[in-house]
Amino acid sequence: MAGIVRDSRQRRIRSSAIILLVLAAVLTVRYGSIMLPGNPAATASSAARIERGPILDRRGRVLAIETRLDTVTGWKPEIRDISGTARILADILDRDPREIGEILASTEGFVTVQRTITPSQSRRIEAQQRLGNLAGIRLQPDVGRSYPEREAAAAVIGYVGVDNTGLSGVEYMFSPYLAPASGGDSSNPVLMGNQVFLTLDLAIQGASDDLGRRLLGLHQADSVMILVMDARTGGILSMSTTPSFDLNNFRGYPSEERRNQSISRIFEPGSVFKIFSVAAFLELGGITVQDRFDTSRGYTAERGNFTITDLANYGVIGPEQIIKFSSNVGAAFASESVEPGAFYAMLTSFGFGNVTGIDLNGEERGILARPEFWSARSRPTIAIGQEIGVTAIQMVTAATALANEGFVLRPQIVDRIVAPSGEVIQRFGREPVRQVLSSSTARTMLELMRSSTDPDGTARRISVEGVPVAAKTGTAEVYDTARRQYSDTHFIASTMALFPAFDPELIVYVAIDYPRGESFLGGRIAAPAVDELIEFLVPYWNIPRETDTVIEHPGRIVVRRRETPSLDDTVPDFAGVPMRSLIPLLAMEEIDLRIQGSGYVVSQDPPPGTPVTPGMTIRLELE
């Protein structure tokens, strides 16, 4: 019996040994298949490390760059005081102490507290450790993304995840360029990504952000959107939303706050929209600049039982006054001159109801119902900027038609993509999409908008010396979905401006959401903001003012050779004489010429007019 038991035990031992040997052999073969040179799997595992390329503004200023950053980790057995450690880390990392405490208490072993912190945060943690605090906390080197400008254009630039993969904005849309697929081998330990240059100008973005923060506080608003576009190319120079978020700590903000409001927020534009409705009526031939409308009794629809009024009685007015005074009544009457289908077609040609195609994720189409779904009030209310939903990017994109002889341009956010070698891989330039207006209608609209900055126009608070501005203000009521009516307190104050008015180079759009200060009117609070931004942009963009003094020059300079001064009876005036013209005088035996310095004569002794005497000394100082 004992022999049988021994045999059975030996068989089990042999079987186990065989299984272990087989497993070892399989692992060895698999390891070899991965690691041996020349094998595809080995090539993949030993491929070059990809270093994500930088994102820069149009002038080459860094907005995002690959860095070696520290990750904060914890080893639970060494942490003596969880609550105290959490308080210190929360202060350094700008997070909730309870959240840090929960992370530290979530395990009995190793835990990651926060990945890729900033260098300044690393220094503060090290300083606390030197004081004997933060036992059990470690800083481990990690590859991460750093955003030097922090909140500037955060929603545009976007951010990456823990695996350095783009999740939003340019980081997401251009990830194949920033981090190309690995194709290298062990001889190339680092594969550099391409450089993505944006159309953004950091100086203009900074000025917009500063203005947005001041407007937010001054008017106690919910948010402020400011866009600046190159009218001739469609390039976005500034896309500012206030409040913004810090890209270096994007996880600390709710996803809603990280959305790009300029392309995703849908709102009714209000009276700024009259730019496009009046342009449509003119282009369709429904009205001319000579037509007149009696606005004194308001607008009452023939059917539908509703009335549209103005802030004041403007009497009998034409298209210029509709824009200049922002007359709702005039725009409503003008809307009757065109068929709903034709009006709808013009608005869709401007780009409303569809995405603009900007290279950013999350863009919304806006809201524009088809004519068959319009009510009796749809046509006149759309004409004044209600019953239509737009995005800020749609508004500035549509305005490009006014600056480009009727052609709408595709908005651009990337200027060029450059390889690590410096070779330009791709360049993004002016891209006309379609012609919406004739060149004459576009020019007429700029003239009408220019009148709004007259002393009696709604945009009169835009007054830039020497630079004519075409502008339109707006005050949009916000629909209260809970009460199913327009709010009595919630408004969006906005202003659009193109300048110089008759040959626009830049487009500026400012929208202030829910201002709770002294005023909510676009002409009172958005127009002055536009004026301030234009005052910055004019010199920065080198836009000439009509008041500048212009000196004409043929472009050719004739330099006359200065002759050697003559030493006759008196000492001549040597001022401005170059060194080479003095050389012949050194050979004269009658005088002792002493020269100090080089260049041109700046002083002399004796002075001009002194009688020349044999053997006299003349001293000349040159610079």
MOHU-V862136 format. One record per helix or strand of 3 or more residues. SS is the DSSP state (2 for helix, 1 for strand). FROM is the first residue (numbers start at 0). LEN is the number of residues. Records with the same first field share a line. If there is no record, write none. Layout:
BEGIN
SS=FROM-LEN / FROM-LEN
END
This chain:
BEGIN
2=1-34 / 39-6 / 75-3 / 81-12 / 96-8 / 118-12 / 153-4 / 168-5 / 174-4 / 201-17 / 246-6 / 254-4 / 260-4 / 269-14 / 318-6 / 327-8 / 339-11 / 370-3 / 377-6 / 391-12 / 438-15 / 521-19 / 578-9
1=48-3 / 61-14 / 109-8 / 136-10 / 189-3 / 194-4 / 222-8 / 234-8 / 406-3 / 413-5 / 423-4 / 431-4 / 468-12 / 484-15 / 505-8 / 590-7 / 599-6 / 615-7
END
